[in-house]
Amino acid sequence: MKKLTALSLAAFFAASAFVGCNSDYEPAQLTSTSVAVKSFSLSKDDSVLAYLDTVFFSINLEQGKIFNADSLPYGTDISKLVPKISFLETVSAANLIVKRADGTDTVYNYLTNSTDSIDFSNGPVKLTVVSPSGTASLDYEIIVNVHKLVSDSLMWAQTAYAKLPTTVPGSFNQHTVRAADGLYTLTVSGSSAAIAHAATPSGPWEIYTPALPAGADYKSLRAGNETLYILAGGKIFKSTDGGRTWSTTGVAATHLYGCYEDRAIGVNRSGSTYSIVEYPAASASKTFPEGMPVSGTSEPLTVKYPLASNPQIIMVGGTRADGTLCNSTWAFDGTSWAEISSTNLPAGLTGLSVVPFFSFTINTAYIATEHSVLLAFGGNDGKANSATTYISFDFGMTWNEGSSLIQLPDYIAPFSDAQAYVFDSELTPSRSLVWKTVGASRATTPVESWDCPYIYIFGGVDSKGNTSDKIWRGTLNRLTFKPIQ
């Protein structure tokens, strides 16, 4: 083996166990730099993929693996790609051994034919590098990863995740809320009622018969951290035992918006005058804002704005006092209400479902960046249920129609008055939709499991006024993939 010069020794200590065509080097344990790959990339070819030459490849010198951790888009043709390879030193041989579909191999001499296209579609391609003296060699496994699914598509199973938990026979109405200790699903039919409680949608569910106050409005059920609230006979009632028993607060209300922490917030109408009501009562009365909806609002969602000192609850849609439908976002910071949206929904809707979720943008190197977003779907425009999913990247201040990838599938009929919540489920390689080992990990302990957020939709009313008895579950395909380390 050749003696390392001062320059090559410096290059050796600069070389990384993971290096890339545009990455910084990190220390690695190699016996010689004479067989080290310095960079790997793909030649520009817009007929295959725009910005193909900017795709980032990691190089593991210790394990001899070269791979793109961020997979290329679904459907990318990788059967004719021209690799660009550089080495830390001049090498005497660099051969690419390509698998064929029929099981045979083809050998390409990269040093003499560096512009030959290579077929990466039949699995890893082997690169054998030989030192200048011919006394050292190293085999690399090159993998060009392509997503097996449309990664940023919101995926829903063809059949419902589960049925709503209830002991109420026949058809029923329902409303589901989320408290600090989990979910509460109220189902009612005539004089029959049941409440089901579980920490997560996967259960187990405890189902019991509540002693609801006379005339209780199931749609008004709301949850604080520790307390449930419901409207009955024009008054707010509360329960601190999961809805088993109820007592009146004495506060009059015609609609409950929701809860700020454990405080119920609603609206009361007296003749033609509307007022904000709270329980426990606020220290000062609050003037009812002009244009604020008085019914039909979405289930409130707690958000923390980057520059805000207090968390806020937001709601979207509803019906205003004059009967017009609201298409804007309203927020409450614990003290006052304000209309915060500048770009509203294209039409007013009642009974919307709004959830916090995630979206991804892909740069020209095909590296994904995660963004927190709000999704709004369902709802009724006064004539029909909406089939459109809307997205906001700024906490509900601007709304736009979501891409086709995140629209609800045709087999979920348009609905209104459903409730939607996000819960994490633990995934492992065996439970992931698409997972395989690619390259090698920077981590000392490989990822054995990860949390995948799922949207759960409870119930909903169809165009004929029938309540669905289903719970649907969906997530982005990308979130089911094993995290990159």
C-alpha positions as CSV (number, residue, x, y, z in Angstrom):
1,M,0.0,0.0,0.0
2,K,1.3,3.4,-0.9
3,K,2.7,5.7,1.8
4,L,0.3,8.5,2.7
5,T,1.6,11.9,1.8
6,A,1.0,14.9,4.1
7,L,-1.7,16.1,1.6
8,S,-3.5,12.8,1.4
9,L,-3.3,12.3,5.1
10,A,-5.0,15.7,5.6
11,A,-7.6,14.6,3.0
12,F,-8.1,11.4,5.0
13,F,-8.9,13.2,8.2
14,A,-11.2,15.5,6.3
15,A,-13.1,12.6,4.8
16,S,-16.4,11.5,6.3
17,A,-18.1,8.3,7.1
18,F,-20.9,10.2,5.5
19,V,-19.9,12.7,2.8
20,G,-21.8,14.0,-0.1
21,C,-21.3,15.7,-3.4
22,N,-22.1,19.0,-1.6
23,S,-21.6,18.1,2.0
24,D,-18.9,18.8,4.6
25,Y,-16.5,16.0,5.5
26,E,-16.4,14.4,9.0
27,P,-13.7,12.1,10.4
28,A,-13.7,8.5,9.3
29,Q,-11.7,5.4,10.1
30,L,-10.1,4.2,6.8
31,T,-7.0,2.3,6.1
32,S,-6.2,4.3,3.0
33,T,-7.7,7.3,1.1
34,S,-6.5,5.7,-2.2
35,V,-9.9,4.0,-2.7
36,A,-12.2,6.7,-1.2
37,V,-15.0,8.2,-3.3
38,K,-15.0,11.9,-2.8
39,S,-18.4,12.8,-4.4
40,F,-21.3,11.2,-6.2
41,S,-24.0,12.9,-8.2
42,L,-26.2,12.4,-11.3
43,S,-25.8,14.2,-14.6
44,K,-28.4,16.8,-15.6
45,D,-31.3,15.2,-17.6
46,D,-34.6,17.1,-17.6
47,S,-36.2,14.3,-19.5
48,V,-35.9,12.2,-16.4
49,L,-36.3,14.8,-13.7
50,A,-35.8,18.5,-13.3
51,Y,-32.8,19.4,-11.2
52,L,-31.6,15.8,-11.3
53,D,-28.0,17.0,-11.0
54,T,-28.7,18.6,-7.6
55,V,-30.0,15.5,-5.9
56,F,-27.9,15.0,-2.7
57,F,-26.1,11.6,-2.2
58,S,-24.6,10.5,1.1
59,I,-21.4,8.5,1.0
60,N,-20.6,6.0,3.8
61,L,-16.9,5.2,3.4
62,E,-16.8,2.8,6.3
63,Q,-19.7,0.6,5.0
64,G,-19.2,1.3,1.4
65,K,-22.6,2.7,0.6
66,I,-23.7,5.6,-1.6
67,F,-27.4,6.6,-1.5
68,N,-29.9,9.5,-1.6
69,A,-31.7,9.5,1.7
70,D,-34.4,11.7,0.4
71,S,-36.1,9.5,-2.2
72,L,-36.8,10.8,-5.7
73,P,-40.5,11.4,-6.6
74,Y,-42.8,8.5,-7.3
75,G,-42.5,7.2,-10.9
76,T,-39.0,8.6,-11.6
77,D,-37.3,6.5,-14.3
78,I,-33.9,5.5,-13.0
79,S,-33.0,3.0,-15.8
80,K,-30.8,5.4,-17.8
81,L,-28.8,7.7,-15.4
82,V,-25.3,9.0,-15.9
83,P,-23.4,9.1,-12.7
84,K,-20.6,11.6,-11.9
85,I,-18.0,10.3,-9.5
86,S,-14.8,11.8,-8.1
87,F,-12.2,10.2,-5.9
88,L,-9.8,11.5,-3.3
89,E,-6.9,10.2,-5.3
90,T,-6.3,9.0,-8.8
91,V,-7.4,5.4,-8.9
92,S,-6.3,2.6,-11.2
93,A,-9.8,1.1,-11.8
94,A,-13.4,2.1,-11.1
95,N,-15.9,-0.5,-12.4
96,L,-19.7,-0.3,-12.2
97,I,-21.4,-3.7,-12.0
98,V,-25.0,-3.4,-13.1
99,K,-27.7,-6.0,-12.4
100,R,-30.0,-7.0,-15.3
101,A,-33.5,-8.2,-15.0
102,D,-32.5,-11.6,-16.4
103,G,-30.0,-12.1,-13.6
104,T,-26.9,-11.3,-15.6
105,D,-24.4,-8.5,-14.8
106,T,-22.9,-5.9,-17.1
107,V,-19.6,-4.2,-16.2
108,Y,-18.9,-0.6,-17.1
109,N,-15.4,0.9,-16.9
110,Y,-16.1,4.3,-15.5
111,L,-12.6,5.6,-16.1
112,T,-12.8,5.1,-19.8
113,N,-16.6,5.4,-20.3
114,S,-17.7,8.0,-17.7
115,T,-20.7,9.2,-19.8
116,D,-22.4,5.8,-20.1
117,S,-25.9,5.6,-18.8
118,I,-26.4,3.2,-15.9
119,D,-29.6,1.2,-15.0
120,F,-30.3,1.6,-11.3
121,S,-33.8,0.1,-11.5
122,N,-32.9,-3.5,-10.8
123,G,-31.4,-2.9,-7.4
124,P,-28.1,-1.7,-6.0
125,V,-25.2,-1.1,-8.5
126,K,-21.8,-2.2,-7.3
127,L,-18.8,0.2,-7.7
128,T,-15.4,-1.4,-7.3
129,V,-12.6,1.0,-6.8
130,V,-8.9,0.0,-7.0
131,S,-6.0,2.0,-5.6
132,P,-3.3,3.3,-7.9
133,S,-0.9,0.5,-6.9
134,G,-3.5,-2.1,-7.3
135,T,-2.9,-3.3,-3.8
136,A,-6.2,-2.0,-2.2
137,S,-9.7,-2.1,-3.4
138,L,-13.2,-1.3,-2.0
139,D,-16.7,-2.2,-3.1
140,Y,-19.4,0.4,-2.8
141,E,-23.2,-0.3,-3.1
142,I,-25.0,2.5,-5.0
143,I,-28.7,2.9,-4.4
144,V,-30.9,5.4,-6.1
145,N,-34.0,5.6,-4.0
146,V,-37.4,6.3,-5.5
147,H,-40.7,6.6,-3.5
148,K,-42.9,3.6,-3.9
149,L,-46.0,5.8,-3.3
150,V,-47.0,9.4,-4.0
151,S,-45.3,10.6,-0.8
152,D,-47.3,13.7,-0.2
153,S,-50.7,12.2,-0.9
154,L,-53.1,12.1,2.1
155,M,-53.9,8.4,2.3
156,W,-57.2,7.0,3.7
157,A,-58.0,3.3,3.9
158,Q,-60.8,2.1,1.6
159,T,-62.8,1.0,4.6
160,A,-63.4,2.9,7.8
161,Y,-60.8,2.5,10.6
162,A,-63.6,1.6,13.2
163,K,-67.2,2.2,14.1
164,L,-68.2,4.8,16.6
165,P,-68.3,3.2,20.1
166,T,-71.8,3.2,21.5
167,T,-74.5,1.0,23.1
168,V,-77.3,3.1,21.6
169,P,-79.3,0.9,19.2
170,G,-80.2,1.8,15.6
171,S,-79.3,5.1,14.1
172,F,-78.1,7.9,16.3
173,N,-76.6,11.4,16.5
174,Q,-73.1,11.9,17.8
175,H,-70.5,14.5,18.9
176,T,-66.9,13.7,19.9
177,V,-64.7,16.0,22.0
178,R,-61.1,15.8,23.2
179,A,-60.1,16.6,26.8
180,A,-56.8,16.3,28.6
181,D,-57.4,12.6,29.3
182,G,-58.6,11.6,25.9
183,L,-61.8,11.4,23.8
184,Y,-65.4,11.5,24.8
185,T,-68.0,10.4,22.2
186,L,-71.6,11.2,23.0
187,T,-74.3,9.3,21.0
188,V,-78.0,9.9,21.4
189,S,-81.2,8.6,19.9
190,G,-84.5,9.7,21.4
191,S,-84.3,9.0,25.1
192,S,-81.2,6.7,24.8
193,A,-77.7,8.1,25.3
194,A,-74.2,6.8,25.8
195,I,-70.8,8.2,26.4
196,A,-67.7,6.4,25.4
197,H,-64.3,7.4,26.7
198,A,-60.8,6.3,25.6
199,A,-57.3,7.8,25.8
200,T,-56.8,7.3,22.1
201,P,-59.0,6.3,19.1
202,S,-57.5,2.8,19.3
203,G,-59.2,2.3,22.7
204,P,-60.1,0.5,24.8
205,W,-63.4,2.4,25.1
206,E,-65.3,2.6,28.3
207,I,-69.0,3.1,27.6
208,Y,-71.5,4.2,30.1
209,T,-75.0,5.8,30.4
210,P,-74.9,9.5,31.2
211,A,-77.5,11.4,33.3
212,L,-77.9,14.2,30.8
213,P,-79.8,17.3,31.8
214,A,-83.3,17.6,30.2
215,G,-83.2,19.0,26.7
216,A,-79.4,18.6,26.3
217,D,-78.2,19.5,22.8
218,Y,-75.7,16.8,21.8
219,K,-74.1,19.1,19.2
220,S,-73.1,21.6,21.9
221,L,-70.8,19.2,23.8
222,R,-67.4,20.8,24.5
223,A,-64.4,19.8,26.5
224,G,-62.0,21.8,28.6
225,N,-58.9,20.2,30.2
226,E,-60.8,18.6,33.0
227,T,-64.5,19.6,32.5
228,L,-67.2,18.8,30.0
229,Y,-69.8,21.3,29.1
230,I,-73.2,21.1,27.3
231,L,-76.2,23.3,26.7
232,A,-79.6,22.4,28.0
233,G,-82.7,24.6,28.4
234,G,-80.7,27.7,27.4
235,K,-78.1,27.2,30.2
236,I,-74.6,25.9,30.4
237,F,-74.2,22.6,32.3
238,K,-70.9,21.1,33.4
239,S,-69.6,17.7,34.3
240,T,-66.3,16.8,36.1
241,D,-66.8,13.0,36.0
242,G,-66.7,12.4,32.3
243,G,-70.4,13.2,31.6
244,R,-71.9,10.8,34.1
245,T,-73.5,13.5,36.1
246,W,-74.2,17.2,35.3
247,S,-74.9,20.4,37.2
248,T,-76.0,23.8,36.0
249,T,-73.7,26.7,36.0
250,G,-76.6,29.1,35.8
251,V,-75.0,30.9,32.8
252,A,-77.4,31.4,29.9
253,A,-76.1,30.6,26.4
254,T,-77.4,29.9,23.0
255,H,-74.2,28.5,21.5
256,L,-70.9,27.2,22.9
257,Y,-67.8,28.0,20.9
258,G,-65.6,25.8,23.1
259,C,-63.1,26.0,25.9
260,Y,-60.1,28.2,26.6
261,E,-58.1,25.8,28.9
262,D,-61.0,24.8,31.3
263,R,-63.1,27.9,30.7
264,A,-66.3,27.6,28.7
265,I,-66.8,30.3,26.1
266,G,-70.1,30.9,24.4
267,V,-72.6,33.4,23.1
268,N,-76.1,34.3,24.4
269,R,-78.9,35.9,22.5
270,S,-81.4,38.2,24.3
271,G,-83.9,39.5,21.7
272,S,-81.7,41.0,18.9
273,T,-78.7,41.5,21.2
274,Y,-75.8,39.0,21.4
275,S,-73.2,38.9,24.1
276,I,-70.1,36.8,24.9
277,V,-70.5,34.6,28.0
278,E,-67.9,32.6,30.0
279,Y,-67.9,30.1,32.8
280,P,-66.2,30.6,35.2
281,A,-67.2,34.2,34.5
282,A,-64.6,36.6,33.3
283,S,-63.6,39.6,35.4
284,A,-64.9,42.0,32.7
285,S,-67.7,41.7,30.2
286,K,-66.7,41.4,26.6
287,T,-68.4,43.3,23.7
288,F,-69.7,41.0,21.0
289,P,-67.6,41.7,17.9
290,E,-69.4,42.7,14.7
291,G,-69.6,39.9,12.1
292,M,-68.7,37.1,14.6
293,P,-70.6,33.9,14.0
294,V,-73.2,32.9,16.6
295,S,-73.7,29.2,15.7
296,G,-72.3,26.4,13.5
297,T,-68.6,27.1,14.2
298,S,-65.9,24.5,13.9
299,E,-64.7,22.7,17.0
300,P,-62.2,25.1,18.6
301,L,-58.5,24.4,18.0
302,T,-55.8,25.5,20.4
303,V,-52.7,27.0,18.7
304,K,-49.6,28.8,19.9
305,Y,-48.5,31.6,17.6
306,P,-44.7,32.2,17.4
307,L,-45.0,35.9,18.6
308,A,-48.0,35.5,21.0
309,S,-47.5,35.3,24.7
310,N,-50.6,33.2,25.3
311,P,-52.1,30.3,23.5
312,Q,-55.2,31.0,21.4
313,I,-58.2,29.1,20.3
314,I,-59.4,29.5,16.7
315,M,-62.6,28.5,15.0
316,V,-63.6,28.7,11.3
317,G,-66.9,29.2,9.6
318,G,-70.4,29.3,11.2
319,T,-73.5,31.4,10.8
320,R,-73.6,35.2,11.7
321,A,-76.4,36.9,13.5
322,D,-77.8,38.2,10.2
323,G,-78.1,34.6,8.9
324,T,-75.2,34.9,6.4
325,L,-72.5,32.2,6.5
326,C,-69.0,33.0,7.8
327,N,-65.9,32.1,5.7
328,S,-63.3,33.6,8.1
329,T,-61.1,32.6,11.1
330,W,-61.8,34.0,14.5
331,A,-59.3,33.7,17.4
332,F,-59.5,34.2,21.2
333,D,-56.4,34.8,23.3
334,G,-58.0,34.5,26.7
335,T,-59.0,38.1,26.8
336,S,-60.6,39.2,23.5
337,W,-61.9,37.9,20.2
338,A,-60.6,39.0,16.8
339,E,-61.2,38.1,13.1
340,I,-57.7,37.1,12.0
341,S,-58.0,35.8,8.5
342,S,-57.0,38.0,5.5
343,T,-57.6,35.5,2.8
344,N,-60.8,33.7,3.7
345,L,-62.4,30.5,2.5
346,P,-64.1,31.1,-0.9
347,A,-67.5,30.5,0.6
348,G,-69.1,30.4,4.1
349,L,-69.5,27.0,5.7
350,T,-71.0,25.6,8.8
351,G,-70.0,22.4,10.6
352,L,-66.4,22.5,9.3
353,S,-63.7,20.2,10.7
354,V,-60.3,21.8,11.3
355,V,-57.1,20.0,12.3
356,P,-53.4,20.8,12.8
357,F,-51.3,18.7,10.5
358,F,-48.2,18.7,8.2
359,S,-47.2,19.5,4.7
360,F,-43.8,19.3,2.9
361,T,-42.0,21.4,0.3
362,I,-39.3,19.9,-1.8
363,N,-36.3,21.9,-2.9
364,T,-34.3,21.5,-6.1
365,A,-32.1,19.0,-4.4
366,Y,-35.3,17.0,-3.6
367,I,-34.8,17.4,0.1
368,A,-38.1,17.7,2.0
369,T,-38.9,20.4,4.5
370,E,-41.7,19.9,7.0
371,H,-44.3,22.6,7.7
372,S,-47.0,22.9,10.3
373,V,-50.4,23.6,8.6
374,L,-54.1,23.6,9.3
375,L,-56.5,21.6,7.2
376,A,-60.2,22.3,6.9
377,F,-62.7,20.0,5.3
378,G,-66.3,19.1,5.3
379,G,-69.0,21.7,6.2
380,N,-72.2,22.8,4.5
381,D,-72.7,26.0,2.4
382,G,-76.4,26.1,3.0
383,K,-77.2,24.0,-0.1
384,A,-74.8,21.0,0.0
385,N,-71.9,19.5,1.9
386,S,-68.4,20.6,0.7
387,A,-66.1,18.1,-0.8
388,T,-63.1,20.4,-0.7
389,T,-60.1,20.4,1.6
390,Y,-58.5,23.8,2.4
391,I,-55.0,24.4,3.7
392,S,-53.5,27.3,5.8
393,F,-49.7,27.7,6.3
394,D,-50.1,30.6,8.8
395,F,-52.5,29.4,11.5
396,G,-55.7,30.3,9.7
397,M,-54.8,33.8,8.5
398,T,-54.8,32.7,4.9
399,W,-56.7,29.8,3.3
400,N,-56.3,28.2,-0.1
401,E,-57.7,25.1,-1.7
402,G,-55.4,22.2,-1.1
403,S,-53.8,20.3,-3.9
404,S,-55.4,17.2,-5.4
405,L,-53.0,15.1,-3.2
406,I,-54.8,16.1,0.0
407,Q,-58.4,16.0,-1.1
408,L,-60.6,13.4,0.6
409,P,-61.2,10.3,-1.6
410,D,-64.5,9.7,-3.4
411,Y,-65.4,6.8,-1.1
412,I,-65.7,9.2,1.8
413,A,-69.0,11.0,1.0
414,P,-69.1,14.8,1.6
415,F,-70.1,15.6,5.2
416,S,-70.6,18.3,7.7
417,D,-70.6,18.4,11.6
418,A,-67.9,15.8,11.9
419,Q,-65.1,16.2,14.5
420,A,-61.5,15.5,13.6
421,Y,-58.5,15.1,15.9
422,V,-54.8,14.1,15.4
423,F,-53.2,11.3,17.4
424,D,-49.8,9.7,17.0
425,S,-49.5,5.9,16.3
426,E,-46.2,4.1,16.8
427,L,-44.9,2.6,13.6
428,T,-42.1,0.0,13.1
429,P,-40.5,-1.2,9.9
430,S,-42.9,-4.1,9.8
431,R,-46.0,-1.8,10.2
432,S,-44.8,0.9,7.8
433,L,-46.5,1.1,4.4
434,V,-43.2,1.4,2.6
435,W,-39.9,0.7,4.3
436,K,-36.5,-0.8,3.5
437,T,-33.0,-0.3,4.6
438,V,-31.1,2.1,2.4
439,G,-27.6,3.1,2.9
440,A,-26.5,3.4,6.5
441,S,-27.3,5.4,9.5
442,R,-25.5,8.3,11.1
443,A,-26.9,7.2,14.4
444,T,-25.3,4.7,16.7
445,T,-28.7,3.1,17.4
446,P,-30.9,2.6,14.3
447,V,-34.5,3.8,14.4
448,E,-36.7,0.9,15.5
449,S,-39.9,2.8,15.8
450,W,-41.3,6.3,15.3
451,D,-44.5,8.2,15.9
452,C,-46.7,8.8,12.9
453,P,-49.6,11.4,13.2
454,Y,-53.0,10.3,11.9
455,I,-56.1,12.3,11.4
456,Y,-59.2,10.7,12.8
457,I,-62.7,11.8,11.6
458,F,-65.6,11.0,13.9
459,G,-69.1,10.7,12.4
460,G,-70.4,13.5,10.2
461,V,-73.8,14.1,8.6
462,D,-74.4,13.3,4.9
463,S,-76.4,15.1,2.4
464,K,-79.6,13.4,3.5
465,G,-79.1,14.3,7.2
466,N,-77.9,10.8,8.2
467,T,-75.2,10.5,10.8
468,S,-72.2,8.3,9.9
469,D,-71.4,5.6,12.4
470,K,-67.7,5.5,11.2
471,I,-64.3,6.7,12.3
472,W,-62.0,7.4,9.3
473,R,-58.2,7.5,9.7
474,G,-55.7,9.1,7.3
475,T,-52.2,10.4,7.0
476,L,-49.6,11.5,4.5
477,N,-47.7,8.6,2.9
478,R,-44.4,10.3,3.6
479,L,-45.1,10.2,7.4
480,T,-45.2,6.4,7.3
481,F,-41.7,6.2,5.9
482,K,-38.9,5.4,8.2
483,P,-37.3,8.7,9.4
484,I,-34.0,9.7,7.8
485,Q,-31.1,9.5,10.3
